[in-house]
Amino acid sequence: MSTQTLKNYEYHVWANKRVFARLEELPEEILHQEMSNVFPTIYAGLVHIYRVDNVWLSGIKGNSYEQVKELLVTVEEKTTGKSMKQLEAAFSELAEAYRAFLNSGADWQAVKDFPHPTYGVLHASNEELIQHVVNHGTYHRGNITSMLRQLEHAGVSSDYVFYLYDVNK
């Protein structure tokens, strides 16, 4: 795995932690306040990021589409009705699982097939999929910041450049 890909993944983890740190400053009920946005609640946005991160780790590990679908049942159980602290702990646990796999010595440039019944077969390397996980998280953390502003609360800056400032202190 390239050093940059690992750094990009660490940025993803850092940015998620920044969002949770900001949310901890606010009343927890803000997570479940309904609104018209990309997600019905901030909590739903966080669960979506967590769900997709799980899907891609499972796929990267070579699990079948059917196994990924089974995993989503577990993800649903792990996220339904949980507190923000419990959800944050689930994110941390998943980050450790990613790190373990990212440091396993797998060939990150080898292209694999990821079949999907609706979209067909995706031909992509693990490195490309990690980039997708990072980009997907960035996009939806932006949605969450927008939702916070819609609820008249300041968002959180999770731009990559601020990650670089932070890690280069």
Secondary structure, DSSP 4 states (H G I P E B T S, - for coil): --HHHHHHHHHHHHHHHHHHHHHHTS-GGGGG---SSSSSSHHHHHHHHHHHHHHHHHHHTT--HHHHHHHHHHHHHHHTT--HHHHHHHHHHHHHHHHHHHTS---SSSEEEEEETTTEEEEEEHHHHHHHHHHHHHHHHHHHHHHHHHTT-------HHHHHHHHT-
